[in-house]
Amino acid sequence: MASAGCCGPCSADRAKRCPRSPSDRSGVVRGAWGSGPMDNDDAADFVSEVGRLDGADRTAAVRAALTAAVAEDDYLDADIGSVAVAAAALVAGGEYDGLGELAEQALVRVLGDDSELAQLWAERADDNPWPAEIAELRQALSS
């Protein structure tokens, strides 16, 4: 069971390492209530779906979300990017061994010039918290 404030699928012992950020920030992209990796409609739906799965199915869903972003050759839509960021946050939480490199690749893709999510966040004012959130997530993946 997840601890309070966790994104859901993390186990209680790993939840304290979950990179999920509080959702109390203002001035966000549409469908989002904060700049954290789980703070938008697409990510919340994905995390809820993953939370209903067991074992290998859970890992397969996270892998599929990351792969969808990495494999996109054209413009990366915000919904795919948001789900990939949420999947990367789950990987950084520690329950998905062997997916760290794929999660990093997905984040690089989401940060690219041809990513709707990156473009939407770039439209924010100078106080844009999203790049710092992604940097924090990348740091969590590398540790």
C-alpha positions in Angstrom: 0.0 0.0 0.0 1.2 3.5 -0.8 2.0 6.0 1.9 0.2 9.2 2.2 1.2 11.7 -0.4 2.6 9.1 -2.7 1.5 8.7 -6.3 -0.1 5.3 -5.6 1.8 2.4 -7.0 4.9 2.9 -4.9 5.2 0.5 -2.0 5.3 2.1 1.5 9.0 1.5 1.9 9.8 3.1 -1.4 7.3 5.9 -1.3 9.6 8.1 0.7 12.0 8.1 -2.3 9.2 8.8 -4.8 10.1 12.0 -6.8 6.4 13.0 -6.9 6.1 16.7 -6.1 3.3 18.3 -4.2 0.5 19.6 -6.4 0.2 23.0 -4.8 1.8 25.1 -7.4 -0.1 27.6 -9.5 0.1 28.7 -13.1 0.2 25.4 -14.9 -0.3 23.9 -18.3 -3.9 22.9 -19.3 -5.1 19.6 -17.7 -2.5 20.1 -15.0 -2.7 21.4 -11.4 1.0 21.5 -10.8 4.4 21.0 -12.4 5.2 17.7 -10.8 5.4 14.5 -12.8 2.0 13.3 -11.5 0.3 16.7 -11.5 -1.8 16.4 -14.6 -4.9 14.5 -15.9 -3.0 12.1 -18.2 -0.4 11.2 -15.6 -3.0 10.7 -12.9 -5.0 8.4 -15.2 -1.9 6.4 -16.1 -0.8 6.1 -12.5 -4.3 5.0 -11.5 -4.3 2.4 -14.3 -0.9 1.1 -13.3 -2.0 0.9 -9.7 -4.7 -1.6 -10.7 -2.3 -4.0 -12.3 -0.1 -6.7 -10.8 3.6 -7.6 -11.2 4.6 -8.1 -14.8 1.6 -6.3 -16.2 2.5 -3.2 -14.1 6.1 -3.3 -15.4 4.9 -3.8 -19.0 2.6 -0.8 -18.7 5.4 1.4 -17.5 7.8 0.1 -20.2 5.1 0.8 -22.8 4.6 4.4 -21.7 8.3 5.1 -21.8 8.7 3.3 -25.2 5.8 5.3 -26.7 7.7 8.5 -26.1 11.1 7.3 -27.2 9.8 5.6 -30.3 7.8 8.7 -31.5 9.6 10.0 -34.6 7.3 12.9 -35.2 6.0 15.6 -32.9 5.5 14.2 -29.4 2.0 15.1 -28.2 1.6 16.3 -24.6 -0.5 13.4 -23.5 2.2 10.9 -24.5 4.9 13.1 -22.9 2.9 13.5 -19.7 2.5 9.8 -19.3 6.2 9.2 -20.1 7.1 11.7 -17.3 4.8 9.9 -14.9 6.3 6.5 -15.9 9.8 7.9 -15.4 8.8 9.1 -11.9 7.6 5.6 -11.1 10.9 4.1 -12.3 12.8 6.7 -10.1 10.7 5.5 -7.2 12.6 2.3 -7.3 10.1 -0.5 -8.2 11.0 -0.9 -11.8 14.5 -2.3 -12.0 16.1 -2.3 -15.5 14.0 0.6 -16.8 16.2 3.5 -15.7 18.0 4.0 -19.0 14.7 3.9 -20.9 13.2 6.4 -18.5 16.1 8.7 -19.1 15.7 8.4 -22.8 12.0 9.2 -22.5 12.7 12.3 -20.5 15.3 13.5 -23.1 12.6 13.0 -25.7 10.0 14.9 -23.7 12.5 17.8 -23.3 13.1 18.0 -27.0 12.2 20.8 -29.4 9.5 18.7 -31.1 7.7 18.0 -27.8 4.3 19.6 -27.2 4.7 19.3 -23.4 8.1 21.1 -23.4 6.6 23.8 -25.7 3.6 24.3 -23.5 5.7 24.7 -20.4 8.1 27.0 -22.2 5.2 29.4 -22.8 5.1 30.0 -19.0 6.5 33.1 -17.5 10.0 33.3 -16.1 9.0 31.4 -13.0 8.5 28.2 -14.9 9.0 25.3 -12.3 8.8 22.5 -14.8 12.4 22.3 -16.0 13.5 22.0 -12.3 11.0 19.3 -11.7 12.3 17.3 -14.7 15.9 17.9 -13.6 15.1 16.6 -10.1 13.5 13.5 -11.7 16.5 12.9 -13.9 18.7 13.2 -10.8 16.6 10.7 -9.0 17.0 8.3 -11.9 20.7 8.6 -11.9 21.1 7.9 -8.2 
